[in-house]
């Protein structure tokens, strides 16, 4: 069993019994039932708490007349991601900005956390980038259906009708490969 970080020990001390009970109810058997919370999960919880606290601080100090340093940082991050998404996605990218900012800040905070002694980057565990990739994949597919309806499936068929059977296979493999690609790149 890998060594637990101090934050993981605290979470396991406080929440091991309910987490183990929940996992058993879901028929998931942790490697260590006495300490079912792993370092990666504990670090994800910490990243979540850090972001919630930062968002609450920014929200409480929002000002049009006198924006603070933290507000400038978050507005800059939002503007950067909004500009990048507009350049890549196009003029209709505004609806995707919130998801992209949230995912980007989660990944950035996760990676920066690994630089601090006594902590690990949650993205060092392959499950975390896989989770981010699956979230992006599901979001991408649901947005396709939301904007095009069932007609979204037409793009899987390709432009030539008699090759549509082959194009469906290629497109499905291509879309599923994106999850693997995103997981490995992170």
SVG drawing of the C-alpha trace seen along z (x, -y; Angstrom):
<svg xmlns="http://www.w3.org/2000/svg" viewBox="-33 -53 41 59">
<polyline fill="none" stroke="black" stroke-width="0.4" points="0.0,0.0 1.4,-3.4 2.2,-5.8 -0.7,-8.1 -0.3,-11.9 -1.2,-13.8 -4.4,-15.2 -5.4,-11.6 -4.9,-10.4 -7.2,-13.2 -9.9,-12.3 -9.6,-8.6 -9.8,-9.3 -13.0,-11.4 -14.8,-9.6 -13.4,-6.1 -16.5,-4.3 -19.1,-6.1 -16.9,-5.9 -16.3,-2.2 -20.0,-1.6 -20.9,-3.5 -18.3,-1.6 -19.6,1.7 -23.1,0.7 -21.9,0.1 -20.1,3.5 -16.7,1.8 -14.0,3.3 -11.2,0.9 -7.7,2.2 -7.6,1.1 -11.1,1.0 -9.7,-0.8 -8.4,-3.6 -10.6,-3.6 -9.7,-7.2 -6.7,-7.2 -4.1,-10.0 -5.5,-10.9 -9.1,-11.2 -7.9,-13.2 -6.0,-15.6 -9.0,-16.0 -11.1,-16.9 -8.5,-19.4 -8.4,-20.9 -12.2,-21.1 -12.1,-22.9 -9.3,-25.3 -11.3,-26.3 -14.6,-26.7 -12.8,-28.9 -11.1,-31.0 -14.4,-31.3 -16.2,-32.4 -13.4,-35.0 -13.7,-36.4 -17.5,-36.4 -17.5,-38.3 -15.1,-40.9 -16.4,-41.5 -16.2,-45.2 -16.6,-47.0 -15.0,-50.1 -12.1,-48.7 -11.3,-45.1 -8.8,-43.3 -5.8,-41.2 -7.7,-37.9 -10.5,-39.2 -8.0,-40.3 -6.4,-36.8 -9.7,-35.1 -10.9,-37.6 -7.6,-37.1 -8.0,-33.3 -11.6,-33.5 -10.7,-36.0 -7.8,-33.8 -9.9,-30.6 -12.8,-32.5 -10.4,-33.9 -8.9,-30.5 -12.3,-28.8 -13.5,-31.6 -10.4,-31.1 -10.8,-27.3 -14.6,-26.7 -15.8,-29.8 -18.2,-32.7 -20.7,-30.4 -18.2,-29.3 -19.7,-31.4 -21.8,-28.5 -18.7,-26.3 -16.6,-28.8 -17.8,-27.9 -17.0,-24.2 -13.6,-24.9 -12.7,-27.4 -13.8,-24.9 -11.9,-22.1 -8.8,-24.3 -8.7,-25.6 -9.2,-22.1 -6.2,-20.8 -4.1,-23.9 -4.7,-23.7 -4.1,-20.0 -0.8,-20.3 0.3,-23.3 -0.6,-21.3 2.0,-18.7 4.7,-21.3 4.0,-22.0 5.9,-19.6 3.6,-17.3 1.1,-17.1 0.7,-15.1 -0.8,-16.2 -4.0,-14.2 -3.4,-14.1 -0.4,-11.9 -2.8,-9.0 -4.1,-7.8 -7.7,-7.6 -8.0,-11.4 -7.0,-12.4 -9.3,-9.6 -12.1,-11.1 -11.4,-14.5 -11.3,-13.0 -14.6,-11.1 -16.2,-14.4 -15.0,-16.2 -16.2,-13.4 -19.7,-13.2 -20.0,-17.0 -18.9,-17.0 -21.4,-14.4 -24.3,-15.9 -23.6,-19.3 -23.7,-17.7 -27.1,-16.2 -28.3,-19.4 -27.5,-21.5 -28.3,-19.1 -30.6,-16.6 -30.6,-13.2 -29.1,-14.8 -25.9,-14.9 -25.5,-11.2 -25.3,-12.1 -21.8,-13.3 -20.8,-9.8 -21.9,-8.6 -19.6,-10.7 -20.4,-12.3 -20.5,-9.2 -23.5,-7.1 -22.1,-3.8 -19.1,-4.1 -21.3,-5.0 -20.9,-1.6 -17.1,-2.1 -17.3,-5.7 -19.4,-4.8 -16.8,-2.4 -14.0,-4.9 -15.8,-7.8 -16.7,-5.7 -13.1,-4.5 -12.0,-8.1 -14.3,-9.5 -13.3,-6.8 -9.6,-7.4 -10.1,-11.0 -10.7,-9.8 -7.4,-7.8 -5.6,-10.7 -6.8,-13.2 -6.0,-10.8 -2.4,-10.2 -1.7,-13.9 -2.7,-15.1"/>
</svg>
